[in-house]
Amino acid sequence: MVTERELLDRAREMRRNPTPLEVHVWRRLSHSQLGYKFRRQHVIFPYICDFFCPSKGLVIEIDGDTHDPPYDVRRDARISAKGFATVRFTNHEVWNNLDGVILTIADALRSRSDRWFRLPHPNPSPEGEGLEG
């Protein structure tokens, strides 16, 4: 059985050497471009998720040719039991319809409740500057 430390080390290595598809998706998820922070190669023991949005509890998986659908169903069920949702895309979808993939991710984010209450910013702008009228 793999240990959590081994998974964390493997995830770190995977972040250092992402696949071209992961780079392709990360360019659109990084820097909170969809309004939410994502992590790459995030461990939800005993799994490593391709991408994870902690504030929404949303896992994004890019499935290559080596993925085993029955295994993925079991994995998704175990992740769901921890309160997280998984959205899966094929390599083909990512390469040929990245905009559609990103729209699907944005829809999944909107459909999920926040996992924790967001406190107001500790240093609000003076006199409401920046607030929309």
C-alpha positions as a Markdown table, in Angstrom:
| # | Residue | x | y | z |
|---|---|---|---|---|
| 1 | Met | 0.0 | 0.0 | 0.0 |
| 2 | Val | 1.3 | 3.4 | -0.9 |
| 3 | Thr | 1.8 | 6.0 | 1.9 |
| 4 | Glu | 0.6 | 9.5 | 1.9 |
| 5 | Arg | 4.3 | 10.7 | 1.8 |
| 6 | Glu | 4.9 | 8.6 | -1.3 |
| 7 | Leu | 1.9 | 10.2 | -3.0 |
| 8 | Leu | 2.9 | 13.7 | -2.0 |
| 9 | Asp | 6.4 | 13.0 | -3.5 |
| 10 | Arg | 4.9 | 11.6 | -6.7 |
| 11 | Ala | 2.6 | 14.6 | -7.0 |
| 12 | Arg | 5.5 | 17.0 | -6.6 |
| 13 | Glu | 7.4 | 15.1 | -9.4 |
| 14 | Met | 4.3 | 15.2 | -11.6 |
| 15 | Arg | 4.0 | 19.0 | -11.1 |
| 16 | Arg | 7.7 | 19.4 | -12.1 |
| 17 | Asn | 7.1 | 17.3 | -15.3 |
| 18 | Pro | 3.5 | 18.0 | -16.5 |
| 19 | Thr | 2.1 | 16.4 | -19.7 |
| 20 | Pro | 1.5 | 18.7 | -22.6 |
| 21 | Leu | -2.2 | 18.4 | -22.0 |
| 22 | Glu | -1.9 | 19.4 | -18.4 |
| 23 | Val | 0.2 | 22.5 | -19.4 |
| 24 | His | -2.6 | 23.3 | -22.0 |
| 25 | Val | -5.3 | 23.2 | -19.3 |
| 26 | Trp | -3.2 | 24.9 | -16.6 |
| 27 | Arg | -2.7 | 28.0 | -18.8 |
| 28 | Arg | -6.4 | 28.5 | -18.5 |
| 29 | Leu | -6.9 | 27.6 | -14.9 |
| 30 | Ser | -3.9 | 29.2 | -13.3 |
| 31 | His | -3.9 | 32.7 | -11.6 |
| 32 | Ser | -7.6 | 32.4 | -10.8 |
| 33 | Gln | -8.7 | 33.1 | -14.3 |
| 34 | Leu | -12.1 | 31.5 | -13.7 |
| 35 | Gly | -12.4 | 33.3 | -10.4 |
| 36 | Tyr | -11.2 | 30.4 | -8.3 |
| 37 | Lys | -7.8 | 29.0 | -7.3 |
| 38 | Phe | -6.8 | 25.6 | -8.6 |
| 39 | Arg | -4.0 | 23.3 | -7.6 |
| 40 | Arg | -2.1 | 20.9 | -9.9 |
| 41 | Gln | -1.5 | 17.3 | -8.9 |
| 42 | His | -3.3 | 17.6 | -5.6 |
| 43 | Val | -3.4 | 14.6 | -3.3 |
| 44 | Ile | -6.8 | 13.4 | -2.0 |
| 45 | Phe | -5.6 | 10.2 | -0.4 |
| 46 | Pro | -5.1 | 7.7 | -1.9 |
| 47 | Tyr | -5.4 | 9.5 | -5.2 |
| 48 | Ile | -3.5 | 12.3 | -7.1 |
| 49 | Cys | -6.0 | 14.6 | -8.9 |
| 50 | Asp | -4.9 | 16.4 | -12.1 |
| 51 | Phe | -6.5 | 19.7 | -10.9 |
| 52 | Phe | -8.4 | 20.6 | -7.8 |
| 53 | Cys | -10.4 | 23.7 | -6.8 |
| 54 | Pro | -10.3 | 23.7 | -2.9 |
| 55 | Ser | -13.0 | 26.3 | -2.4 |
| 56 | Lys | -15.5 | 24.4 | -4.5 |
| 57 | Gly | -14.3 | 20.9 | -3.9 |
| 58 | Leu | -14.0 | 20.3 | -7.6 |
| 59 | Val | -11.6 | 17.7 | -9.1 |
| 60 | Ile | -10.7 | 18.0 | -12.8 |
| 61 | Glu | -9.3 | 14.9 | -14.5 |
| 62 | Ile | -7.8 | 14.6 | -18.0 |
| 63 | Asp | -8.1 | 11.0 | -19.1 |
| 64 | Gly | -5.5 | 9.6 | -21.4 |
| 65 | Asp | -5.5 | 6.3 | -23.3 |
| 66 | Thr | -4.3 | 4.4 | -20.2 |
| 67 | His | -7.4 | 5.2 | -18.0 |
| 68 | Asp | -9.5 | 2.3 | -16.9 |
| 69 | Pro | -13.2 | 3.4 | -16.8 |
| 70 | Pro | -14.3 | 0.9 | -14.1 |
| 71 | Tyr | -11.4 | 2.0 | -11.9 |
| 72 | Asp | -12.4 | 5.7 | -12.6 |
| 73 | Val | -16.0 | 5.0 | -11.5 |
| 74 | Arg | -14.7 | 3.5 | -8.2 |
| 75 | Arg | -12.3 | 6.4 | -7.7 |
| 76 | Asp | -14.9 | 9.0 | -8.4 |
| 77 | Ala | -17.3 | 7.3 | -5.9 |
| 78 | Arg | -14.6 | 7.4 | -3.2 |
| 79 | Ile | -13.8 | 11.0 | -3.9 |
| 80 | Ser | -17.5 | 11.9 | -3.9 |
| 81 | Ala | -17.9 | 10.2 | -0.5 |
| 82 | Lys | -15.3 | 12.8 | 0.8 |
| 83 | Gly | -17.6 | 15.6 | -0.5 |
| 84 | Phe | -15.8 | 16.3 | -3.8 |
| 85 | Ala | -17.1 | 16.3 | -7.3 |
| 86 | Thr | -15.1 | 15.1 | -10.3 |
| 87 | Val | -15.4 | 16.3 | -13.9 |
| 88 | Arg | -13.5 | 14.2 | -16.5 |
| 89 | Phe | -12.3 | 15.1 | -20.0 |
| 90 | Thr | -10.6 | 13.0 | -22.6 |
| 91 | Asn | -7.3 | 14.0 | -24.2 |
| 92 | His | -9.2 | 14.5 | -27.4 |
| 93 | Glu | -11.6 | 17.0 | -25.8 |
| 94 | Val | -8.8 | 19.0 | -24.4 |
| 95 | Trp | -6.8 | 19.2 | -27.6 |
| 96 | Asn | -9.7 | 19.8 | -29.9 |
| 97 | Asn | -12.2 | 21.8 | -27.8 |
| 98 | Leu | -10.3 | 23.6 | -24.9 |
| 99 | Asp | -12.8 | 26.4 | -24.9 |
| 100 | Gly | -15.7 | 23.9 | -24.4 |
| 101 | Val | -13.7 | 22.2 | -21.6 |
| 102 | Ile | -13.1 | 25.5 | -19.8 |
| 103 | Leu | -16.8 | 26.4 | -20.2 |
| 104 | Thr | -17.8 | 23.1 | -18.7 |
| 105 | Ile | -15.4 | 23.7 | -15.8 |
| 106 | Ala | -16.9 | 27.2 | -15.3 |
| 107 | Asp | -20.4 | 25.7 | -15.2 |
| 108 | Ala | -19.3 | 23.1 | -12.7 |
| 109 | Leu | -17.8 | 25.8 | -10.5 |
| 110 | Arg | -21.0 | 27.8 | -10.6 |
| 111 | Ser | -23.2 | 24.8 | -9.8 |
| 112 | Arg | -21.2 | 23.9 | -6.6 |
| 113 | Ser | -21.6 | 25.6 | -3.3 |
| 114 | Asp | -18.6 | 27.2 | -1.6 |
| 115 | Arg | -17.0 | 24.8 | 0.9 |
| 116 | Trp | -16.3 | 27.6 | 3.4 |
| 117 | Phe | -17.5 | 31.1 | 4.1 |
| 118 | Arg | -15.5 | 33.8 | 2.5 |
| 119 | Leu | -14.7 | 36.7 | 4.9 |
| 120 | Pro | -14.6 | 40.2 | 3.6 |
| 121 | His | -11.2 | 41.5 | 2.6 |
| 122 | Pro | -9.3 | 42.7 | 5.7 |
| 123 | Asn | -8.3 | 46.0 | 4.0 |
| 124 | Pro | -11.2 | 47.2 | 1.9 |
| 125 | Ser | -10.6 | 50.1 | -0.5 |
| 126 | Pro | -11.4 | 53.5 | 0.9 |
| 127 | Glu | -14.9 | 54.9 | 0.4 |
| 128 | Gly | -15.9 | 51.8 | -1.6 |
| 129 | Glu | -13.6 | 52.5 | -4.5 |
| 130 | Gly | -13.8 | 49.8 | -7.1 |
| 131 | Leu | -17.4 | 48.8 | -6.1 |
| 132 | Glu | -19.8 | 48.7 | -9.0 |
| 133 | Gly | -22.6 | 51.2 | -8.8 |
